[in-house]
Amino acid sequence: MEEQARAVVRRLHDAGFLAYYAGGCVRDTLLGLTPKDFDIATSAPPETVQRLFPRTIAVGAHFGVICVLQGGISFEVATFRSDEAYVDGRRPTGVTYSTPQLDAERRDFTVNGMFFDPLRGEVLDYVHGREDLQNGLLRAIGDPAQRFREDRLRLLRAVRFAAAFGFTVDPATWDAVRANASEIHVVSAERIRGELPRIFTGRSRVRGFDLLDASGLLAQVLPEITALKGCELPP
């Protein structure tokens, strides 16, 4: 998969555009893990991405995201962007194409905000994500409350990442999770359900369960489980 991802980056680079691996695949690589997928961020606008590759799907062209099929594998290629106002707690009303730094600054957590240039072997880190990764710290980029207001699903993602990677949650980020836990209902049941199995079936599921409870999210999404506290069970 990495070979095909590198080919996408090289094609964009040869056409005169910046192109980097972005987000979770960079985090996983730095942790010594094998990425499950590779997202690519580029300075090329969506219509140019479509022109450069023979097989594409405009999965989110309004937000600058094009799905590129390379070697039988699908890659999301997104144009560097800044987001406009969020009004539904899920997605911005629009986007403005921007720079790698501004694109990094709109993302959720510092450990997910890094880029990697596979052609030069360089990590581009505008949000101190590498330092937080080395320190085992999960920290929201910028104002934590603002990050969670933009997309309330990030509340559950904070718990999932902290549990899966053994991260300590930055105090300001954790305070914002607890303060906004009741806002998780803005998120659709389908999106919530997409996160919960990943928390409950991971190797650190016990910690994930405890973090859900301590954050107040468990009482919001699974109140019937919270109601079992203190309930005696047969041996």
C-alpha positions as CSV (number, residue, x, y, z in Angstrom):
1,M,0.0,0.0,0.0
2,E,2.8,2.4,0.8
3,E,4.3,1.9,-2.6
4,Q,1.1,3.0,-4.3
5,A,0.7,5.9,-1.9
6,R,4.2,7.0,-2.8
7,A,3.3,6.8,-6.5
8,V,0.4,9.2,-5.9
9,V,2.7,11.6,-4.1
10,R,5.3,11.4,-6.8
11,R,2.8,12.1,-9.6
12,L,1.6,15.2,-7.8
13,H,5.1,16.3,-7.1
14,D,6.2,15.8,-10.7
15,A,3.3,18.0,-11.8
16,G,4.7,20.8,-9.6
17,F,2.6,20.5,-6.5
18,L,3.3,19.8,-2.8
19,A,2.1,16.4,-1.7
20,Y,2.5,14.7,1.7
21,Y,1.2,11.8,3.7
22,A,-1.1,13.3,6.4
23,G,-2.7,12.5,9.7
24,G,-2.9,9.0,11.2
25,C,-0.5,7.3,8.9
26,V,2.2,9.7,10.0
27,R,1.4,9.1,13.6
28,D,1.4,5.3,13.2
29,T,4.7,5.3,11.3
30,L,6.4,7.4,14.0
31,L,5.1,4.9,16.6
32,G,6.5,2.0,14.7
33,L,3.1,0.7,13.6
34,T,2.0,-0.2,10.1
35,P,-0.6,2.3,8.9
36,K,-4.0,0.9,7.9
37,D,-4.3,3.5,5.2
38,F,-2.6,6.5,3.7
39,D,-4.3,9.9,3.4
40,I,-2.5,12.5,1.2
41,A,-2.6,16.3,1.4
42,T,-1.6,18.4,-1.5
43,S,-1.5,21.9,-2.9
44,A,-3.2,20.7,-6.1
45,P,-6.8,21.8,-6.4
46,P,-9.4,19.0,-6.7
47,E,-10.0,19.5,-10.5
48,T,-6.3,19.1,-11.1
49,V,-6.1,15.9,-9.0
50,Q,-8.9,14.5,-11.2
51,R,-7.0,15.5,-14.3
52,L,-3.7,14.0,-13.2
53,F,-5.2,10.5,-12.3
54,P,-7.2,8.4,-14.7
55,R,-9.4,6.9,-12.0
56,T,-10.9,9.2,-9.4
57,I,-14.1,9.6,-7.4
58,A,-15.2,13.1,-6.2
59,V,-16.2,11.8,-2.7
60,G,-15.9,15.3,-1.1
61,A,-15.0,17.8,-3.9
62,H,-16.9,20.5,-2.0
63,F,-14.3,20.1,0.8
64,G,-11.4,19.5,-1.6
65,V,-11.3,15.7,-1.2
66,I,-10.9,13.4,-4.2
67,C,-10.6,9.6,-4.0
68,V,-7.7,8.4,-6.2
69,L,-7.6,4.7,-7.2
70,Q,-4.0,3.7,-7.6
71,G,-2.9,0.1,-8.1
72,G,-6.3,-1.2,-7.0
73,I,-6.1,0.8,-3.7
74,S,-8.2,3.9,-2.8
75,F,-6.5,6.9,-1.4
76,E,-8.1,10.1,-0.2
77,V,-6.3,13.1,-1.7
78,A,-7.3,16.4,0.0
79,T,-6.2,19.9,-1.0
80,F,-4.6,21.9,1.9
81,R,-7.5,24.0,3.3
82,S,-8.8,26.2,6.1
83,D,-12.3,25.6,7.3
84,E,-15.1,28.2,7.4
85,A,-17.7,28.3,10.2
86,Y,-19.1,25.1,11.7
87,V,-22.8,25.3,12.3
88,D,-23.9,21.7,12.7
89,G,-21.2,20.3,14.9
90,R,-20.0,18.1,12.1
91,R,-18.6,19.8,9.1
92,P,-17.8,23.4,7.9
93,T,-20.1,25.4,5.8
94,G,-17.2,25.8,3.3
95,V,-13.5,25.7,2.9
96,T,-10.7,27.9,1.6
97,Y,-7.7,26.3,0.0
98,S,-4.6,27.3,2.0
99,T,-1.2,26.2,3.1
100,P,0.2,23.1,4.9
101,Q,0.5,25.0,8.2
102,L,-3.1,26.3,8.1
103,D,-4.3,22.9,7.1
104,A,-2.5,21.4,10.1
105,E,-3.9,23.9,12.5
106,R,-7.5,23.0,11.6
107,R,-7.1,19.3,12.5
108,D,-8.2,17.7,15.8
109,F,-5.2,16.6,17.8
110,T,-1.5,17.4,17.5
111,V,-0.5,13.8,17.0
112,N,-2.8,13.7,14.0
113,G,-1.7,17.0,12.6
114,M,1.7,16.1,11.1
115,F,2.7,15.6,7.5
116,F,5.4,13.4,6.0
117,D,7.2,13.9,2.7
118,P,8.0,10.3,1.5
119,L,10.2,11.6,-1.3
120,R,12.5,13.4,1.1
121,G,11.9,11.4,4.2
122,E,11.0,14.6,6.2
123,V,8.3,15.1,8.9
124,L,6.6,18.5,8.7
125,D,5.2,19.4,12.1
126,Y,3.6,22.8,12.6
127,V,1.7,21.8,15.8
128,H,4.4,20.1,18.0
129,G,2.8,16.8,17.4
130,R,6.1,14.9,17.4
131,E,6.9,16.2,20.8
132,D,3.5,15.2,22.1
133,L,3.9,11.8,20.6
134,Q,7.2,11.3,22.3
135,N,5.7,12.4,25.6
136,G,2.6,10.2,25.1
137,L,0.3,13.2,25.3
138,L,-3.0,13.7,23.5
139,R,-3.6,17.4,23.1
140,A,-6.1,19.3,21.0
141,I,-4.8,21.7,18.4
142,G,-5.4,25.3,19.5
143,D,-8.5,25.9,21.7
144,P,-9.8,22.5,22.8
145,A,-13.4,23.7,23.3
146,Q,-13.4,25.1,19.8
147,R,-12.1,21.9,18.3
148,F,-14.9,20.0,20.0
149,R,-17.5,22.5,19.0
150,E,-16.5,22.0,15.4
151,D,-17.0,18.3,15.4
152,R,-18.5,16.7,18.6
153,L,-17.4,13.3,17.4
154,R,-13.9,14.4,18.4
155,L,-15.1,13.9,22.1
156,L,-15.3,10.1,21.5
157,R,-12.2,10.1,19.3
158,A,-10.2,11.6,22.2
159,V,-11.2,8.7,24.4
160,R,-10.4,6.2,21.6
161,F,-6.9,7.6,20.8
162,A,-6.0,7.9,24.5
163,A,-7.0,4.3,25.1
164,A,-5.6,2.8,21.9
165,F,-2.2,4.4,22.2
166,G,-1.9,4.7,26.0
167,F,-1.8,8.5,25.8
168,T,-2.3,10.8,28.8
169,V,-4.9,13.4,27.9
170,D,-3.7,17.0,28.2
171,P,-5.5,18.6,31.2
172,A,-7.1,21.5,29.1
173,T,-8.2,19.0,26.5
174,W,-9.7,16.6,29.1
175,D,-11.5,19.5,30.8
176,A,-13.0,20.4,27.4
177,V,-14.1,16.8,26.9
178,R,-15.9,16.7,30.2
179,A,-17.5,20.1,29.8
180,N,-18.9,19.2,26.4
181,A,-19.9,15.6,27.0
182,S,-23.6,16.4,26.9
183,E,-23.1,17.8,23.4
184,I,-22.4,14.4,21.9
185,H,-26.1,14.1,21.1
186,V,-25.5,16.5,18.2
187,V,-23.7,13.6,16.5
188,S,-25.8,11.0,14.7
189,A,-26.3,7.6,16.2
190,E,-24.5,6.0,13.2
191,R,-21.3,8.1,13.8
192,I,-21.4,7.3,17.5
193,R,-21.8,3.7,16.8
194,G,-18.8,3.8,14.5
195,E,-16.6,4.8,17.4
196,L,-17.9,2.7,20.2
197,P,-16.9,-0.8,18.9
198,R,-13.4,0.6,18.2
199,I,-13.2,1.5,21.9
200,F,-14.7,-1.6,23.3
201,T,-12.8,-4.2,21.2
202,G,-9.3,-2.7,21.3
203,R,-6.6,-4.2,23.4
204,S,-7.0,-1.3,25.9
205,R,-10.7,-1.6,26.1
206,V,-10.8,-1.5,29.9
207,R,-9.1,1.9,29.9
208,G,-11.3,3.0,27.1
209,F,-14.4,2.1,29.2
210,D,-13.0,3.9,32.2
211,L,-12.2,7.0,30.2
212,L,-15.7,7.0,28.8
213,D,-17.1,6.9,32.3
214,A,-14.8,9.5,33.8
215,S,-15.5,11.9,30.9
216,G,-19.3,11.7,31.3
217,L,-19.7,10.4,27.8
218,L,-20.8,6.9,28.9
219,A,-23.8,8.4,30.8
220,Q,-24.7,10.2,27.6
221,V,-24.4,7.5,25.0
222,L,-25.1,4.3,27.1
223,P,-27.0,5.5,30.2
224,E,-28.3,1.9,30.8
225,I,-24.7,0.9,31.5
226,T,-24.1,3.7,33.9
227,A,-27.3,2.7,35.7
228,L,-25.7,-0.7,36.5
229,K,-23.1,0.9,38.9
230,G,-23.5,-0.8,42.3
231,C,-25.6,-3.6,40.9
232,E,-24.8,-6.9,42.6
233,L,-23.9,-9.7,40.2
234,P,-24.0,-13.4,40.9
235,P,-20.5,-15.1,41.3
